[in-house]
Amino acid sequence: MVSEFGYEGASPAGIAERAEVSKGLVSHCFGGKDRLRETAASTTPGLTRRSALT
């Protein structure tokens, strides 16, 4: 999603749709795309903060 639309263009609703979950779930679990990105970067082997932004 982020690689297609850039960080600014990737909305929480779009991320939720792509993941086939509700927008409310993304919001509840992560509070938004900033925390989702941080969580992904810190828990995914090989994913750096820089690559999580692009």
C-alpha positions as CSV (number, residue, x, y, z in Angstrom):
1,M,0.0,0.0,0.0
2,V,2.7,2.5,1.0
3,S,4.9,1.4,-1.8
4,E,2.1,2.1,-4.3
5,F,0.7,5.4,-2.9
6,G,3.5,6.7,-0.6
7,Y,3.3,7.2,3.1
8,E,1.0,10.2,2.8
9,G,-1.3,8.6,0.3
10,A,-1.8,5.4,2.3
11,S,-4.8,6.0,4.5
12,P,-5.8,3.9,7.5
13,A,-9.0,3.0,5.6
14,G,-7.0,1.8,2.6
15,I,-4.6,-0.1,4.8
16,A,-7.5,-1.8,6.5
17,E,-9.2,-2.6,3.2
18,R,-6.1,-4.1,1.8
19,A,-5.6,-6.2,5.0
20,E,-9.3,-7.2,4.9
21,V,-10.0,-5.9,8.4
22,S,-12.1,-3.0,9.6
23,K,-10.8,0.5,9.9
24,G,-11.8,0.4,13.5
25,L,-9.5,-2.6,14.1
26,V,-6.5,-0.7,12.7
27,S,-7.4,2.3,14.8
28,H,-8.0,0.3,18.0
29,C,-4.8,-1.8,17.7
30,F,-2.5,0.9,16.4
31,G,-4.1,4.3,16.8
32,G,-3.3,5.1,13.2
33,K,-0.8,4.6,10.5
34,D,2.2,6.1,12.4
35,R,2.1,3.5,15.1
36,L,1.3,0.8,12.6
37,R,4.4,1.7,10.6
38,E,6.5,1.8,13.8
39,T,5.2,-1.6,14.9
40,A,5.8,-3.1,11.5
41,A,9.4,-1.7,11.4
42,S,10.2,-3.0,14.8
43,T,8.7,-6.5,14.4
44,T,9.4,-7.5,10.8
45,P,12.8,-8.9,10.1
46,G,14.6,-7.0,7.4
47,L,12.2,-4.1,7.5
48,T,13.8,-0.9,8.5
49,R,12.2,2.3,9.5
50,R,13.3,3.9,6.2
51,S,11.8,1.1,4.1
52,A,8.6,1.3,6.1
53,L,8.3,4.8,4.9
54,T,8.6,4.1,1.2
